[in-house]
Amino acid sequence: MTNTFETAELDLSRALVPMPQQEERVRRRFWSKVKKTLGRVPFLDQAVAAYYAAFDPETPRHAKAILLAALAYFILPIDLVPDLLAGVGFTDDMTVLLMAVQSMAAHIKPQHVERARRYLADEEQPGR
């Protein structure tokens, strides 16, 4: 029988190592996480741009794997630092995602960034 810590450790290791099912997991859960964190996460524009790059058919496989691993960590319900902690809850997510974005910057094209900005601008409109 595994305890909660072992389960969290297993989930974390799955998120950080590219796996075949990550693509589907990210597709299913990413947008709900974005909507839940809108206005609370300062790196959300980079997360959305990374998402668009990860699912762009022109993005090389290695870049997709790294971006998907970082995005999978972002959407994980169990974190090293729980997201509910005000002020520090997203620091681990930010670190993982920004390192992936920085290392794969050559594959995150201006159109990915622009598409992310447009999406977030639309979502932040009152009444959405």
Buried (B, 14 or more C-beta within 10 A) or exposed (E): EEEEEEEBBEBBEBBBEBBEEBBEBBBEBBBEBBEEBEEEBEBBBBBBBBBBBBBBEEBEEEBBBBBBBBBBBBBBEBBBBEBEEEEEBBBBBBBBBBEBBEEBEEBBBEEBBEBBEEBBEEBEEEEE
